[in-house]
Each structure stands twice: as structure tokens, then as C-alpha cells.
Amino acid sequence: MTDSHDGGDASAVAGLLLAAGGGRRLGGRPKALLPHRGRPLVEHAV
């Protein structure tokens, strides 16, 4: 797989597994949806 940020073809991705946990210490907020640099963390991983 090639990272789409470097101009490669990201269409070779067959699947994506997100396993961030529930975030009990964060008041139950899903960690993947926490903001980082203005976007949810999950957007940085995709």
C-alpha cells in the first residue's frame, strides 16, 4: 500500500480496522473522534 499523501495509489487498500477503545478516562468519548490538529484522529489514520 502506498500512502496517498505522497501521490501514490491508495486504491490498493483492502480493508481498515479501527481499534481505538472507548476512552473511559475521557468521559466515554471515543478516542478515534477526539480532535487533533483540527480533525478527528481517525481522519489522520485513513
C-alpha positions in Angstrom: 0.0 0.0 0.0 1.2 3.5 -0.8 0.3 6.5 1.3 -2.0 8.8 -0.6 -0.2 11.8 0.8 2.9 11.1 -1.3 0.9 10.9 -4.5 0.7 7.1 -4.6 -2.3 4.9 -5.4 -4.3 4.4 -2.2 -6.9 2.2 -4.0 -4.9 -0.9 -3.1 -6.3 -0.8 0.5 -8.4 -3.9 1.0 -9.7 -3.0 4.5 -9.3 -0.9 7.6 -9.5 -2.0 11.2 -10.1 0.7 13.8 -9.5 -0.4 17.4 -9.2 2.8 19.5 -11.2 1.8 22.6 -13.9 3.6 24.5 -11.9 6.1 26.4 -13.3 5.7 29.9 -10.9 8.3 31.3 -12.1 10.7 28.7 -15.7 10.5 29.9 -16.7 7.8 27.5 -15.8 9.8 24.3 -14.5 7.6 21.5 -10.7 8.2 21.2 -10.9 8.0 17.4 -13.2 11.0 17.3 -11.0 13.3 19.5 -9.7 16.3 17.7 -6.1 16.6 16.6 -4.9 19.5 14.5 -8.5 20.4 13.7 -9.6 17.0 12.5 -10.7 13.8 14.3 -7.9 11.3 15.0 -9.4 8.7 12.7 -9.0 11.1 9.7 -5.3 11.2 10.2 -5.1 7.4 10.1 -7.1 7.0 6.9 
